[in-house]
Amino acid sequence: MITRSRLLLISLLALAAVLTLLKIPVASSQGVTITAAQVDGALPLDDVSAVIWEEATAVSIPLSAQIVARPLFSDANVKAVGVRALYNNEQIAFLVEWEDETMDDTAVRVQDFADAVAIQFPLVEGQPFFCMGQQGGNVNIWHWKADWQAGLTARQDVDDVYPDMYVDGYTFADTEAGAAAPVSSYEDINYVPAMAADNLFASASYASPVEDLIAGSFGSLTSQPADMQNVLGHGEFADGKWRVIFARDLQSPAAEDAQFEDNQVYQLAFAAWDGANEERNGQKSTSQWISLQLGEPAAASNASGAAAPGSSGSSGGQSSANALEGLPYIVVPMFLVFGAVVALAIGVWLFSKLPDPKK
């Protein structure tokens, strides 16, 4: 005989199966939106304390450790970043802040790792995987590095951390300088193959502390060509906090760059690294996709996170992460959920009519 307890258990299991099949969370929260404030005049490209940043509302973005790709790293230190955004008729700028107990701005030794922060933008409609995108769903990443920031003042090299090192057998143009000679002074380019390949890490000087990259899944991270490195940046560390500015023109000539227009809504995500905690590469803190609003949304279709008209990307198609889009895939789940609720209500009613075995 079906008792009340058995019917209740069957009803709960059935409801759980439906919710799991439709990937409907039991609890949900309102999405976070960063509203970029439109301002007149120049943006503060290298002033993290500029009063004009107060024009934009600061939004706290929660981060969690990246535990999808190996090596898994569950103890990432950066738990949240504060973000403000400004834009004018030509450029857009972000101010990203986070707490950090130590300033780690060198990565010369193999045991040293630098602090860093990155912003990621999808290059397809919808939301590809928030960790480095996916096949058919490329992302554009702006990666600020504390060691590159320090390198703008003075290039860091092995002889900086090991001043008494001895070098023999290399052909420097400046023989008196020895190991302290700049990369550009090598007579034979074969001694510096990374420089010959235009590797940004081998550059004699940095034009910006931000590296502009493209990714389409784990292991596909690729730096944009040197002439397409068009993201400006500036970072300062004070009172246990990093404050970093990212800035770029709203429109970019690069085919695989995020593009921005007024009165549109975009998606972006954040990542941060604490060098003192030996965080690097995939060992980091990441956010989910966050909405970025420039002015007022032009159309309801863009409010769902779709790229604005005119956005450029390596794929003109739709991200496979959002392949099931459209009215049928909205209405059908709604009816299924409604049916599940009705079935649960009927089950509760039947439950109330069953005899109590204790009586």
C-alpha positions as CSV (number, residue, x, y, z in Angstrom):
1,M,0.0,0.0,0.0
2,I,1.2,3.5,-0.9
3,T,1.6,5.5,2.3
4,R,2.0,9.2,2.8
5,S,5.7,9.0,3.3
6,R,6.2,6.9,0.1
7,L,4.1,9.2,-2.0
8,L,6.0,12.3,-0.7
9,L,9.3,10.6,-1.5
10,I,8.2,9.7,-5.0
11,S,7.0,13.3,-5.6
12,L,10.2,14.8,-4.5
13,L,12.3,12.5,-6.6
14,A,10.2,13.2,-9.6
15,L,10.5,17.0,-9.2
16,A,14.3,16.7,-8.6
17,A,14.6,14.6,-11.9
18,V,12.7,17.3,-13.9
19,L,14.7,20.1,-12.5
20,T,18.0,18.3,-13.1
21,L,16.9,17.4,-16.7
22,L,16.0,21.0,-17.5
23,K,19.1,22.3,-15.6
24,I,17.0,24.6,-13.5
25,P,18.6,25.7,-10.3
26,V,16.6,25.4,-7.1
27,A,17.7,29.0,-6.1
28,S,18.9,31.8,-8.3
29,S,20.0,35.4,-7.9
30,Q,19.7,38.5,-10.1
31,G,22.5,39.0,-12.5
32,V,25.2,41.6,-11.9
33,T,25.4,44.5,-14.3
34,I,28.2,47.0,-14.7
35,T,26.8,50.3,-16.0
36,A,29.5,52.3,-17.9
37,A,29.0,56.0,-17.3
38,Q,29.3,58.2,-20.3
39,V,31.5,61.3,-19.7
40,D,32.6,64.3,-21.7
41,G,36.3,64.9,-22.3
42,A,39.3,62.6,-21.9
43,L,39.2,59.4,-19.8
44,P,41.7,58.9,-16.9
45,L,44.1,56.5,-18.6
46,D,46.8,56.5,-15.9
47,D,45.2,58.1,-12.8
48,V,43.5,55.5,-10.6
49,S,42.5,58.2,-8.1
50,A,40.9,60.6,-10.6
51,V,37.7,62.1,-9.3
52,I,35.9,61.3,-12.6
53,W,35.9,57.6,-11.6
54,E,33.2,58.6,-9.1
55,E,30.8,59.1,-12.0
56,A,30.6,55.4,-12.4
57,T,29.0,53.1,-9.8
58,A,31.4,50.5,-8.3
59,V,30.2,46.9,-8.6
60,S,31.7,44.1,-6.6
61,I,32.2,41.0,-8.7
62,P,32.6,37.7,-6.8
63,L,35.4,35.3,-7.9
64,S,36.1,31.7,-7.2
65,A,39.0,29.3,-7.7
66,Q,39.3,27.8,-11.2
67,I,38.7,24.0,-10.6
68,V,37.7,22.9,-14.1
69,A,41.1,22.4,-15.8
70,R,44.0,20.6,-14.3
71,P,46.0,21.3,-12.3
72,L,43.1,22.0,-10.0
73,F,43.6,24.9,-7.7
74,S,41.1,25.4,-4.9
75,D,43.0,27.8,-2.7
76,A,43.0,31.0,-4.9
77,N,43.3,34.1,-2.8
78,V,41.3,36.8,-4.7
79,K,37.7,36.5,-3.7
80,A,36.3,39.6,-5.4
81,V,37.2,42.6,-7.6
82,G,35.5,46.0,-7.6
83,V,34.9,47.4,-11.1
84,R,34.0,50.8,-12.5
85,A,33.6,51.7,-16.2
86,L,33.7,54.9,-18.1
87,Y,33.4,55.8,-21.8
88,N,33.3,58.7,-24.1
89,N,32.8,59.1,-27.8
90,E,36.1,57.4,-28.6
91,Q,37.3,55.1,-25.7
92,I,36.2,52.9,-22.9
93,A,38.0,52.4,-19.6
94,F,37.7,50.1,-16.6
95,L,39.1,50.5,-13.1
96,V,39.5,47.1,-11.4
97,E,40.5,47.0,-7.7
98,W,41.2,44.1,-5.3
99,E,42.8,43.4,-2.0
100,D,46.3,41.9,-1.9
101,E,48.6,41.5,1.1
102,T,51.8,41.7,-1.0
103,M,53.0,43.5,-4.1
104,D,54.4,40.9,-6.5
105,D,55.7,42.6,-9.6
106,T,58.6,40.4,-10.7
107,A,58.6,36.9,-12.4
108,V,62.3,36.6,-13.3
109,R,63.1,33.7,-11.1
110,V,61.4,30.4,-11.7
111,Q,60.0,30.5,-8.2
112,D,58.5,33.9,-8.5
113,F,55.1,34.8,-9.9
114,A,53.5,38.2,-10.5
115,D,50.1,39.6,-9.6
116,A,47.8,40.0,-12.5
117,V,44.2,40.6,-13.5
118,A,42.3,40.1,-16.8
119,I,39.0,41.0,-18.5
120,Q,37.5,38.7,-21.0
121,F,34.9,39.4,-23.8
122,P,33.1,36.9,-26.0
123,L,33.5,37.3,-29.8
124,V,30.3,35.4,-30.6
125,E,26.7,35.8,-29.7
126,G,25.7,34.5,-26.4
127,Q,28.0,33.2,-23.7
128,P,30.8,30.7,-24.5
129,F,32.5,28.9,-21.7
130,F,33.6,31.5,-19.2
131,C,37.1,29.9,-18.8
132,M,38.9,30.7,-22.0
133,G,36.0,30.2,-24.3
134,Q,35.5,27.1,-26.4
135,Q,35.7,25.8,-30.0
136,G,33.5,28.0,-32.1
137,G,33.3,30.5,-29.3
138,N,36.4,32.6,-29.1
139,V,37.1,35.2,-26.5
140,N,39.2,38.4,-26.4
141,I,41.3,38.7,-23.2
142,W,43.0,41.8,-21.8
143,H,45.7,40.6,-19.4
144,W,47.4,43.2,-17.2
145,K,50.6,41.9,-15.5
146,A,52.3,43.5,-12.5
147,D,55.8,42.6,-13.8
148,W,55.1,44.3,-17.2
149,Q,53.9,47.3,-15.3
150,A,57.2,47.4,-13.4
151,G,59.1,46.7,-16.7
152,L,57.8,50.1,-18.1
153,T,60.1,51.8,-15.5
154,A,63.1,49.4,-15.9
155,R,63.4,46.1,-17.7
156,Q,63.7,43.2,-15.4
157,D,66.2,40.5,-16.3
158,V,68.2,37.7,-14.7
159,D,71.1,40.0,-13.9
160,D,68.8,42.1,-11.8
161,V,68.1,39.3,-9.3
162,Y,71.5,37.7,-9.7
163,P,73.9,40.6,-10.1
164,D,77.0,38.5,-9.7
165,M,76.1,36.0,-12.4
166,Y,78.8,35.0,-14.9
167,V,78.1,34.7,-18.7
168,D,80.5,33.3,-21.3
169,G,80.0,32.5,-24.9
170,Y,77.4,35.0,-25.9
171,T,78.0,37.6,-28.6
172,F,76.9,41.0,-27.1
173,A,77.3,44.1,-29.2
174,D,78.2,45.8,-25.9
175,T,80.9,43.5,-24.6
176,E,81.6,45.7,-21.5
177,A,78.0,45.4,-20.4
178,G,77.9,41.6,-20.7
179,A,74.8,40.1,-19.4
180,A,73.4,43.5,-18.6
181,A,73.4,44.4,-22.2
182,P,69.8,45.0,-23.6
183,V,68.3,42.5,-25.9
184,S,68.5,44.9,-28.8
185,S,72.3,45.0,-28.5
186,Y,72.8,41.3,-29.6
187,E,74.8,41.1,-32.8
188,D,73.4,37.7,-33.8
189,I,69.6,37.3,-33.6
190,N,70.1,33.5,-33.3
191,Y,71.0,34.1,-29.7
192,V,67.5,35.6,-29.0
193,P,65.1,33.5,-31.1
194,A,62.1,34.8,-29.0
195,M,62.9,38.3,-30.1
196,A,63.2,37.2,-33.7
197,A,59.7,35.6,-33.4
198,D,58.3,38.9,-32.0
199,N,57.5,37.3,-28.7
200,L,56.2,40.1,-26.5
201,F,57.9,38.5,-23.5
202,A,61.3,39.1,-25.2
203,S,60.6,42.7,-26.1
204,A,63.3,45.2,-25.1
205,S,60.5,47.4,-23.7
206,Y,56.8,47.3,-23.2
207,A,54.4,49.6,-24.9
208,S,51.7,48.7,-22.4
209,P,51.4,46.5,-19.3
210,V,48.4,44.8,-20.9
211,E,48.6,41.9,-23.3
212,D,45.8,41.5,-25.8
213,L,45.0,37.8,-26.4
214,I,42.6,35.5,-28.2
215,A,41.5,32.1,-26.8
216,G,39.0,29.4,-27.9
217,S,39.3,26.7,-25.2
218,F,42.0,25.6,-22.8
219,G,45.5,25.4,-24.5
220,S,44.6,27.8,-27.3
221,L,45.6,31.1,-25.7
222,T,47.4,33.2,-28.4
223,S,48.8,36.7,-28.2
224,Q,47.6,39.2,-30.9
225,P,50.4,40.4,-33.2
226,A,52.5,43.3,-31.9
227,D,50.9,45.8,-34.2
228,M,47.5,44.8,-32.9
229,Q,48.4,45.2,-29.2
230,N,46.1,48.2,-28.7
231,V,44.9,48.0,-25.0
232,L,46.4,50.6,-22.7
233,G,46.8,49.9,-19.0
234,H,48.1,51.3,-15.7
235,G,48.3,49.8,-12.3
236,E,49.3,51.0,-8.8
237,F,49.7,49.2,-5.5
238,A,49.0,51.1,-2.2
239,D,47.6,50.2,1.2
240,G,47.2,46.5,0.4
241,K,45.2,47.0,-2.7
242,W,45.9,46.9,-6.5
243,R,44.1,49.4,-8.7
244,V,44.4,48.8,-12.4
245,I,43.1,50.7,-15.4
246,F,42.3,49.1,-18.8
247,A,41.5,51.4,-21.7
248,R,40.9,50.9,-25.5
249,D,39.2,52.6,-28.4
250,L,35.5,51.6,-28.7
251,Q,36.1,50.3,-32.2
252,S,39.2,48.4,-33.2
253,P,40.6,47.5,-36.6
254,A,41.6,44.1,-35.4
255,A,39.3,41.3,-36.7
256,E,39.5,39.5,-33.3
257,D,38.9,42.4,-31.0
258,A,35.8,43.1,-28.9
259,Q,33.9,46.0,-30.4
260,F,31.8,48.5,-28.4
261,E,28.9,50.8,-29.3
262,D,26.7,53.1,-27.3
263,N,23.3,51.9,-26.0
264,Q,24.3,48.3,-26.1
265,V,24.7,45.5,-23.5
266,Y,27.7,43.2,-23.6
267,Q,29.1,40.3,-21.6
268,L,32.5,40.2,-19.8
269,A,34.2,38.1,-17.2
270,F,37.2,38.7,-14.9
271,A,40.2,36.7,-13.6
272,A,42.8,37.5,-11.0
273,W,46.1,36.0,-9.9
274,D,48.0,36.4,-6.5
275,G,51.7,35.9,-7.2
276,A,52.5,35.3,-3.6
277,N,50.2,32.3,-3.6
278,E,52.1,30.9,-6.6
279,E,49.1,31.5,-8.9
280,R,49.8,31.5,-12.6
281,N,48.2,30.3,-15.9
282,G,45.1,28.4,-15.1
283,Q,45.7,28.6,-11.3
284,K,43.6,31.7,-10.7
285,S,40.3,33.1,-9.5
286,T,37.6,33.7,-12.1
287,S,34.1,35.1,-12.3
288,Q,31.0,34.1,-14.3
289,W,29.8,36.2,-17.2
290,I,28.7,39.7,-16.1
291,S,26.6,42.2,-18.1
292,L,28.2,45.5,-19.2
293,Q,25.8,48.2,-20.2
294,L,26.8,51.2,-22.2
295,G,24.0,53.8,-22.0
296,E,20.5,52.6,-22.5
297,P,19.9,49.2,-24.2
298,A,18.8,49.7,-27.8
299,A,16.7,46.6,-28.0
300,A,15.5,43.8,-25.7
301,S,17.3,41.2,-27.8
302,N,20.6,42.6,-26.8
303,A,19.7,42.6,-23.1
304,S,20.2,38.8,-23.0
305,G,23.9,39.2,-23.6
306,A,24.0,38.9,-27.4
307,A,26.8,40.8,-29.1
308,A,25.8,44.2,-30.4
309,P,25.3,44.6,-34.2
310,G,28.6,45.3,-35.9
311,S,30.7,43.3,-33.4
312,S,33.6,41.5,-35.0
313,G,34.8,38.0,-34.3
314,S,36.6,35.0,-35.7
315,S,33.3,33.2,-35.9
316,G,30.2,34.6,-37.5
317,G,28.1,31.8,-36.2
318,Q,26.5,31.3,-32.9
319,S,28.3,29.9,-29.9
320,S,27.6,26.2,-29.3
321,A,27.1,27.1,-25.6
322,N,23.9,28.8,-26.6
323,A,22.8,26.6,-29.6
324,L,19.4,26.0,-28.0
325,E,18.1,29.5,-28.3
326,G,14.7,30.8,-29.6
327,L,11.1,30.8,-28.6
328,P,10.5,27.0,-28.6
329,Y,13.4,26.5,-26.2
330,I,11.9,29.0,-23.8
331,V,8.2,28.1,-24.0
332,V,8.6,24.3,-23.8
333,P,10.7,24.3,-20.6
334,M,8.2,26.7,-19.0
335,F,5.3,24.3,-19.7
336,L,7.3,21.4,-18.4
337,V,8.1,23.3,-15.2
338,F,4.4,24.3,-14.9
339,G,3.4,20.6,-15.4
340,A,5.9,19.6,-12.7
341,V,4.4,22.1,-10.3
342,V,0.9,20.9,-11.0
343,A,2.0,17.3,-10.6
344,L,3.5,18.2,-7.2
345,A,0.3,19.9,-6.1
346,I,-1.7,16.9,-7.1
347,G,0.7,14.7,-5.2
348,V,0.4,16.8,-2.1
349,W,-3.4,16.6,-2.4
350,L,-3.3,12.9,-2.7
351,F,-0.9,12.8,0.2
352,S,-3.4,14.5,2.4
353,K,-6.0,11.9,1.5
354,L,-4.0,8.8,2.3
355,P,-4.5,7.1,5.6
356,D,-2.0,7.7,8.3
357,P,-0.3,4.3,9.2
358,K,0.1,5.4,12.8
359,K,-3.7,5.6,13.3
